[in-house]
């Protein structure tokens, strides 16, 4: 089983989050960079690996919607929150 580490410490908005996700999971060029596209790509990838998310405590408003998409796809997450 492989694991992924997603470092969101330096992201400030959804576009930057989607850029990290696109690179980490090798999403296609046409990835729509929105929650629906994330859900579609995660379900197509059928990720069974554990995902570690590193983020700031005070990350931008709405970031938790990204987390919910992972959970909706039954992807195991562990969040590491740093200052």
N, C-alpha and C positions, 0 to 999 in steps of 0.2 A: 504494500500500500504506500502510495506516494503522499506527500503533504505539500501544501502550498503556503507560502508566507506572503501576505499582501500588506505592504507598508503604505499606510495612508497618513502618515505623520505630516507630510508636506502638501496635502491636498486641501483646497479651499472651496471647491464647488463640485457639482455633479460631473461636469465634463472631465475634470482631472481624475476623479474616481473611475469613470468609464475608461479613460486612457490606461490606467493601471490594470484594470480588469481585462481589457482587450489584449494587452501585452502578455499578462500572466497566463491567460487561458487560450491564447492564440485564436481569438475570435476573428471572423472574416472581415475583410476590408469594408464590407457593407453594413457592419454592425451599427445599429441605429443609435447607440449611446443614450438609451432611456431604459426605464424599468421593464417595460414590455419586452424590449430586445434582449435585455439581460436575462429575463425569465426564459425566453425562447432558447437562447444560446446555452444556458445552463442545463435546460432539460434535454437539449440535443446532445450535449457533451456527456450527460449521465455521469457526473463526477461523484465518485465514491470515496475520494480522498478527503482527509481532514484539511481544513483551511484555518490558518492562523492569521488573524487580522491585528495589525499593530496600528494604533490610532491615538490621537491626542484626546484628552478628557473633554475638551471643549471644541470638538469638531463641529463643522458647520451644521446648521439646522437642517433636518431632513435626512441625514446620513443613515439613520436607523431604518429607513425604507429599503436601503440596499441590503442590510442584514436580513430583513424580512423576506426578501426574494430568495436569498440563500436558504433560509429556514423552510420556505414554501417548497423548495426543491429537495428537502431532506438531506441537506449538506451539513455535515458536522463542522461547527465553528468553535473557535476559541478566540476570545478577544483579549488582547494585551493592551492595556491602557497606560499611556505614559504622560508625563507632564508636558 
